[in-house]
């Protein structure tokens, strides 16, 4: 109805019927004010200002022009307020989504940590890490190196590529390698694209950090208390995958891995102490009984003969008395 009156006023103006035009514009303004329609109120006041200007009623023209300016400012403020409210709502929505994702990730890290630290067997720990880490980031290769202070090396006993174990190896701490750099500096390393990293790292160091073609790599130190006991690394064939978010996730998981590796190492040492003679390194009577029982069961199962050979060393008491 308001728009119709505005259009009718324009027709009357064109036909020179200014009185009818003025009446239509005043009715349109009254309707727009009653509806609270901001844009229509602006249009009606603007048209009335132009109408009175043509009629040389400059006082009325100025009055409606000023009303139009005030309404335009109010409309602009209302529009900006709506935009700001929309931005705030979108910001709140995104923050809520981020908090949900972070909470979900914290739960996942905690669950993985619980699974890791509940085992004392190194092989099971590595399998658990590899299986569950895929929930948080791409993993084509998993590397865990533990510091051996006796040999001053990083001992990589736990290496998986595509889920398959790789041969274990050792790196001296001064070896040009990203793993040893991470251990020495106790700082994480993020490489998102191997071909773009030659300015940050020496070529030899990069070249010796890959067992097979990889584009992305993450390394974080494993810290237990105030000690750095090793490094944890993951690799991915695809470039542009790893982000700072993945690095923070791996660092959060590293604390659980460090505890698990330390527990596994202590458990392994206890087993050695329980089964070996500390002086000679030979199996003790307890371990001999375990092995003998295993061999007896195997021979019985496969109907095989089993022979025990015992050797007596003359004057061995002198060794015991001396040592």
N, C-alpha and C positions, 0 to 999 in steps of 0.2 A: 504493500500500500504506500509506504514512504517513497520507495523508488519510483512508483507510478506517478506520484505527485511531483517529484523532481523532474521526471521526464516531461510531464504535462506543462510544468512551469517553463521549461526550455522551449516548447512549442509556442506557448503564449508570447514569450519574449520575441521569438522570431516573427510572430504575426503582429508585433507592436502592441499587444494587449497587456500592458505592464501591470495594470491593476489586478487582472486575473493571475498573472504570473506571481505577483507579490502574495496574493492570498494562498496560492498553491504552495509557495515556499514556506510560509508561516505555518500552514497545516502540516507540511512535511517535517518541519523542525519540532512542532509539538508532539507528533507521533514518535519521532526519533528520541526526544527527551524522555517520553513516557516509557519507551522500550529500553532506554539506556544503551542504545546501539551507538558505540563510539564513532565508527567510521561514517555512519549516516548523519550523525550530529555535526561532524566536521564538514561534510559535504553541504548540508543545509545552511550552516552559518556562512560558509564560503560563498555559496550561491547568492545568499541574501546580501552579503557585503558587496559582491559584484553588481547585483541588481540596484542597490541604492547608489552605488558609484555612478552607474549609467544615468540614474535619475538625478544626479548631482546633489543627493542628500548625504553629504560627506560625513556628518555626525553619525548617522545611522550606519553608514558604510564602515566607519572606523570602529564603532561599537561591535558590529558583528565580526569584523576582521580580528579584533582583539579576542572575542570569544573563540573564534576558530583557532587562533594561536594557542590559547590556554588548553583547549580540547586536544589539540595535536600533541602538546607536551604531556598531558595526562595519558593519552593513548600510547605515546612512545614509552612512558614509564611503565605502563601496564604490560606492554609488549615485552619490554626488557625484563620485567619481573617474571613474566611467564617463561622467557628464555632461560633466565637464571634458575628458576625453579626446575625447568626441564633438565638443565645441565647438572644441577644438584641431585636430582632424582637419578639421572644416568650415572653420576659419580658414585652415589650411594649403592646403586645396583651393582656396579662393577666392583666396588670395594667389598660388598657382601659376597659376590662370586669369588673374589680373590681369597677372602677369609675362609670360605667353604673349601676351596681348593687347598689352601695351606693346612687347614685342619685335617682334611682327608689325607694329605701327604704326611702330616705328623703322625697320624694313626698308622699309616702304612710303614713309616720308618720305625715306629715303636714296635709294630708287629714283627717286622723283619729282624729288628734287634733282639726281640725276645726269642725268636727262632734260632738266631745265630748263637746267642749266649747260652742257650739251653743244651748245646752239644759240646762234647769235649773231644770229638774226633775231627781231625783236620779235614779229611776228605768230605765229611758230611757238612762241615761249616762252609767250605768252598762251594759245594753244590747248592746249599741253601742261599748263599749270597747271589750266585749266578742266576738261579731260578727266579728269585724274588726281585732282583734289581731291575729286571725287564719291566716291572710295573711302574718304575719311576723314570727310566731313561733307556735309550737304545744301547745295547751292549753286544758287540760282536766278539770282544775279547776282554778277559778279566785277568789282572795281574796283581799278585800280592807278594811283596818282598819283605822279608823279616831280617832285621839287623843281627848279624852274628859277631859279637864283640871279640871273640877269640881269633877270628880270621879277618876282622875289619872288612866284612863284605855284606852285601844285601843278598840273602838267599831266597831265590824265587822257586819255592817248592810247589806253589799253587798257581798254575797258569792254565787257562781254558781259552780255546778259540772255537767259536761256534758250538760250545758245549763239550768239546773234546779236549782231554788233557794234553798239555805240551810238555816236553822234557824239562826237568828242572835245571837251573843254572845259577851261577853266582856272578855278582858284579862287585869289583872293588869300589870303595867309596869315592876314589878319584877318577873312576871310569867316566869318560865323556858320554853321559846318558841322562835323559830327562828324569828318570827315576832317581838316580843318585843326586841330581841337582835338587829335586824336591826334598829328599832326605836331608841333604846338607843344609839347605836354606830354611827347612821346616816351613816352606811356603807352597801353596797349591799352584798347579799349572793347568791352564786351559788353552788348548789349541783347537781351533774350530775348522781350520783349513790348512793342511800341511804345506801346500804350495805357496801360501802367503806368509809363512812364519820365518823365513830365512833371515829377516832383519833382526828378529828378537833373539834367536838362538843360533849358535854355531852350526854349520852344516853337518859336521861330524856327529855332533850331539843329537841332531834330529835323525840322521841316517841310522844311528845305532839304537834308536828307541822303538823301532818297529820290527816285529817278527815277520810280518807280511803286510801288503799294502793297506794302509789305513789313512783316512783323511782327518779324523778328529780324535782327540785324546784328552783325558782328564787324569791328573795325578794329585792325590792329597796325602799328607803325612799321617801316619798312624801314631797317635800319642796316648800313652798310658801313664796317668799321673803327670809327673814333670819330665818323663822320658819319651823320646821319639823312638819307637821300636821298629818302624818300617814304613812302607808306602803302600797305598792302594790305588790301582789304576784301572781305567776302562778305556776301550778304544772302539771306534765306529768307522766303517768303511765310507759312509756318506758324509760329505762336507756340509757345513752349515747347520749341524744338528745340535751340538752342545752350546749351552748358554751359561751365564753366571748363576742362573737358578739351578741348573744341573750340578754345577760345582758346589754350591752351598748344600744341596741335597746329599751329595757324596761325602762332603765333609761332616755332615750330621751323622751319616751312617758309619763313618770311619771310627767314631768313638766306640760303637758297639763291636765293630770288627776288631779293634785293638784289644778290647776286653776278651773277646772270644779267642783270639790268637794267643794271648798271654795265658789264658786258662788251658788251652790245648797244649801249649808248650810245657806248662807245669805238670799237666797230666801225663804227658809223654815222658818227662824226666822222672816222675814218680814210678811209672811203669818200668823205666830202665833201672832205677835204683832197686826196685822190687825184684827184678829178674836177672841183673848182672852183678858180678863181683866188681867193686869199684877199683881195685888194684889192677886186675888182669883184663877186665872187660869180658871175661867168659861168662856164659850163663851159669846161674847158681842152681842149687838143688830144687828150688821152687819152680823155676822155669823149665828145668830138666823134666820134672814130673809132669808139667803141663804138656810139653812136647811129646813126651813118651805116651801119654794118654791119647793125644791126637793121632800119633802113628799107630797105636794099637787099634783104635777105632777104624782108621783107614784100612789097615791090613785085614781086619775082620770083615769090613764091608765088601772089599774086593777079593777076598779069599786069597790073600798073598801071604808069603812067609815074611817073618820079621826077625831081624837079628840085632842083638845089642852087643857092642864091643866095649869093654872097659879096660883102661890102661892105668897101671899103677906106677907112679913116679917114685923112684928110690930117693930117700932122704928129703922128701918134700917138706918135712917138718922144719928143716932149716930155713926154707923160704918163709914159712909162716912165722917162725920165731924172729927172723930178721926184719920182716916187713909188717 
